[in-house]
Amino acid sequence: MAQMLSDTHTGNLKAKKEAGNRFTDTNLVPWTSFFLNGVDYKLLDFTGDRCTLLVKVEKGTTLAIHQHLGAVEVFLMSGSFGYTDEATGESNMIYTGGYLYEPPSTVHQPVSPDGFTGIAVIHGDVLGFAADGSEVKIGPI
């Protein structure tokens, strides 16, 4: 846990850079093509079972159906992202400035009609499904 430093005379807090802090110039991190067409990412952090990615998806991309075994968080800096609940037919989308939290075990087939750029934090493994229905581990990256 971060330790707060206080000036004993005034009670004012003082900032302190922790040993584990990392400042990253994402302009220096190369884009990597994901195994899915139309998806590129920059790996910003990979710690334990969590990875943080800057993600770029081309307009009109539909991803393969997959399952996240851990939680996922997505913040869109531009574009659109979402999917349809096949059981109810309900379509859910987020747009520029939108945030999505997916609980563990979420199964979906996302679409991006406008393409998007955003930050994704993925906790745990991701499972894809082969043509025969068998599970294939495809992540976290």
Salt bridges, closest charged atoms under 4 A:
ASP45 OD1 - ARG22 NH2 2.54
ASP45 OD2 - ARG50 NH2 2.85
GLU73 OE2 - HIS123 NE2 3.99
GLU102 OE1 - HIS68 NE2 3.93
GLU102 OE2 - HIS108 ND1 3.01
ASP125 OD1 - LYS137 NZ 3.49
